[in-house]
Amino acid sequence: MTAVKQAPYGTWASPITADMLVTGGAVITEVVPDGDTVWWAESRPGEGGRVAIMRWFDGTAQEITPPEANVRTTVHEYGGGSWWAQNGTLWYVDHSDQRLRALTPGCEPLILSAEPPEPRAWRYADFRPTPDGHWLIGVAERHAIGADSDVPCQPENLIIAIASDGSGCSVDLASGSDFYGSPCLSPEGKALAWVQWEHPNMPWDDSSLKLATLQSSKGSIAISQVQHVAGGQDESIVEPAWSPDGTLHYLSDRSDLWQLYALGQSTPVFTADGEIGYPPWVHGLSRYGFDETGQVLAASFKGGIDHLPGFPEDTSFYSIRFSGNKLAFASASWSRELAVHFDGKIVSDPKPLPLSDGYLQAPEVISFPTGSDGSDEAHALYYAPANPEYSAPDNEKPPLIVLAHGGPTSAARSQISLAQRFWTSRGFAVVDVNYRGSSGFGRRYRQKLNGEWGIADVEDCVAVARFLVDRGDVDVQRLIIRGGSAGGFTVLSALAFHDLFTAGTSLYGVADLEALANDTHKFESRYLDNLIGSWPEDADIYAQRSPINHLDGFTAPMIVMQGSDDKIVPPNQSRMIVDALDARKLPVAYLEFAGEQHGFRQAATITTAIRSELSFYGRVFGFTPDGETVPVDIRNL
């Protein structure tokens, strides 16, 4: 046995390298069963973040899409639902032009959607073939230039049918609402259901389920008798689906937790121990499915961890779907990355990690008091430092990284993250916070962030750090807060309005809420109405909450990272905060990565970013990390 070495926290040598974050294997994003076949999407950081479609048949998996294809839609900017497969045919959107294609394995792709007036002006997602095979029905998003202005107009969203023969013919089926999602056809193709919602709501606030009669034939398709059948005020409907007997089902949060209902039933027809649904940031989510007898299998989120009956070792589940009685899904655990399951076996196992269990210990699920008076409660997953080859001096406590997830209506990861273990294996503690407003804890918990963004989430991040300090787990002098996107706003707010944290990392974070309200994409353009207040009526609240207006509160060193092509949080947000901190002579580092969008996808970006961050912490806290660092320019240090 190798003797355990003693070294200060943060300096431990680790087998979890920056390169492992991008070379450990492709990331599974969606899974679709098709008879005796299963298809899945792989996102490949080592290929610039390109998404390829794989197909497993008769014991063999192979890539089906052409080597230059990148299967990704930008509907709602976040995308999702960019492909579907059925009866041996694949339909997909290529990121290069956002046009819809059909592909039979071994043949050349056939472009189905018409050429738009401007590149990528028309986008498609979440489509399904009609039973007669003549049409694909899905969500469309049309971008155009205003007639009297060079400023882009808000795009139009709708439900569309596109002919499957390559003629470019399309028919608008439903339009007029601000947003559409989850179109689903009844088994015999006689009915079409979908979800729609209006500004200022997000789909997890108030959304409606619509049902219409569908008539389809070659060259003709139309809907009639459109009915509102569920949802509306104070209720969110997500993931409608038809059972084999032709009954329409959906998830509703009318009783707080998203549970399964059937059309015409006022009480759930299936409940899980936890919450089944998840906010549809992206299209194509599937958290439950029916076997051929109509039996339901559903994943549920409880206490920060995902569960699926029959699979107790896994902690995160995606794309739960049946083809007859053959179940397909993707799952991961605290020690294994995503794998594809089909018909009782794993058909795409992730690349084995060269790590012992000592590096991959399960987190501690914690709840802690929070709020202005400590009377409320929030939740988190706590990861202690974990490296079986090292220990720290008895009188030392580890630095803590508090992770503020994005969204903010999202949740802490419930599966292995090598990006987190990169830190714990070097002697950092990490806590992933499910602050008030996070998903997986019911509608009432989500709504605790309404009107309180920049307050409740920040209070919870501060509270969990104090909780762990008081418990004796971490070093009060080395408390780091880290987050991306909305989590970056939480980081900036925590540093502007509180003095607990001694360093911060913001990845494409929001610094100016007014700028965000005036310069973001349609899907989130009214998101802040519920989280902050109406714009411009509540402009004073926006100004008061914006970290850029409270620079006198910043005292901790910061590293800020940003993609140059980000449309969701534009680069000027990061540049403003960096320039302002630099002008005040505060220690600040800034890295802007060319060609990156919202979230880093390129291998070189991911590795450079985390190595720079490690170097940054070492310099500001006065320790020397073991390798893996790159020079980083810290102004004013």
Number of C-alpha atoms within 10 A of each C-alpha: 3 6 8 11 11 13 14 19 23 25 19 25 18 20 14 21 20 21 17 15 19 23 14 17 20 22 18 24 17 25 28 25 28 22 15 15 22 27 26 25 22 20 22 21 23 18 14 16 18 20 25 22 25 18 25 20 14 7 7 9 15 11 16 19 23 14 10 11 17 23 25 26 29 21 25 22 17 15 18 23 26 27 27 25 25 17 11 15 12 20 25 30 27 25 19 14 17 26 22 30 19 23 19 16 14 9 10 12 17 15 21 23 25 15 15 16 10 11 12 19 17 25 27 31 32 27 30 22 22 24 16 11 14 18 26 20 25 24 27 26 21 17 20 16 14 11 9 6 8 8 10 11 14 16 20 17 26 22 26 21 27 24 22 24 17 15 12 14 16 20 16 16 17 19 15 11 13 18 25 26 29 26 26 25 25 21 16 12 17 16 20 23 25 24 25 26 23 17 17 18 20 24 24 24 21 20 25 21 25 18 22 20 16 20 14 18 13 12 12 14 19 15 17 13 10 15 12 14 14 21 22 17 10 12 21 27 30 31 26 25 24 21 19 17 12 16 14 21 21 22 26 28 25 19 13 16 24 29 26 26 22 21 14 11 9 10 14 17 13 14 16 19 12 21 27 26 29 22 22 20 19 19 22 23 22 24 21 24 22 21 17 15 11 16 12 15 20 23 24 25 25 16 17 23 20 25 24 21 10 8 10 10 13 21 22 23 26 22 23 25 25 23 21 16 15 19 21 29 26 24 26 21 22 20 21 19 25 25 20 24 21 25 17 9 11 15 19 19 14 18 14 11 14 8 11 11 12 12 21 21 18 17 18 12 15 17 16 17 16 23 18 12 7 11 9 12 15 24 23 25 23 19 23 23 26 21 23 15 16 21 17 18 10 8 5 11 21 24 25 29 27 25 26 30 25 19 16 25 24 21 23 22 18 22 22 21 16 22 16 17 25 21 25 29 29 26 28 25 28 25 26 26 26 30 31 31 27 28 26 28 22 23 24 14 19 21 19 17 22 17 17 18 23 23 19 22 31 25 21 26 28 21 22 25 24 17 18 18 17 12 9 11 17 24 17 20 16 19 22 25 29 24 23 26 23 25 28 29 31 33 34 31 26 25 27 21 18 15 13 19 24 18 25 25 27 27 26 32 27 31 29 21 22 19 16 19 19 12 14 16 17 19 22 18 18 21 18 22 20 18 19 21 20 18 16 13 9 12 15 12 17 23 15 12 24 21 27 24 16 16 17 12 15 21 19 18 25 30 24 24 25 30 24 18 16 19 14 23 24 22 21 17 19 26 19 14 23 24 13 15 23 16 10 14 13 19 20 25 23 20 20 19 19 12 13 17 20 21 15 22 21 20 20 16 19 19 20 19 25 21 19 21 23 22 21 26 23 17 15 17 15 9 14 16 20 15 14 18 20 16 11 19 15 18 16 14 12
